[in-house]
Amino acid sequence: MKYKILWLGVSLFLYGIALALPCLLFNVVPIDSVGGSPSDPNDVYAMRGIELTFFGIIGLLFLQIPAIGWFANPLYWLCCITFMMRRYRFSAIASLAAVLIGFGGTFSAFWFNLPADSGGVSELALNQLLLGFWLWLAAPGVITLVSVISLLKQSARLTASSN
């Protein structure tokens, strides 16, 4: 594909912006509210993409279920490499897997609270998916779309040349 570098650049730009923007909005809730003050509804924390990338690795070490979404990052880099190598089928599969794992793992945080501090006093409850999250998913989504289009063009060329 003639515009391969352009599309990879768009994808990397989206990924970089997603790392800088707030991605997830959490409510900070106390673990044991018996005898304590009720949770303040304004006690929220917006986590940026770069923080999520770092804490995702730590979450994997501590076997946090939502941290499974972190595996979308190495899959994204794998799809970028295979896309540049013109292995569009593998690139499409890897990038689609990145989108599905990233969405599924992160979406599971709506059901599984994450630790908010080292003292075990409060937890983070996912409240909202923000713009950075959607841009993070759009980065491998762009590679998926361009890889599928490239595959279709390759098969059309093969069909035309065999006739």
Secondary structure, DSSP 8 states (H G I E B T S, - for coil): -TTHHHHHHHHHHHHHHHHHSEEEEEEEEES--TTS----TT-EEEEEHHHHHHHHHHHHHTT-GGGGGGGHHHHHHHHHHHHHTT-HHHHHHHHHHHHHHHHHHHHGGGTS-EE-STTSSEEEEEEEE-HHHHHHHHHHHHHHHHHHHHHHHHHHHHHHHH-
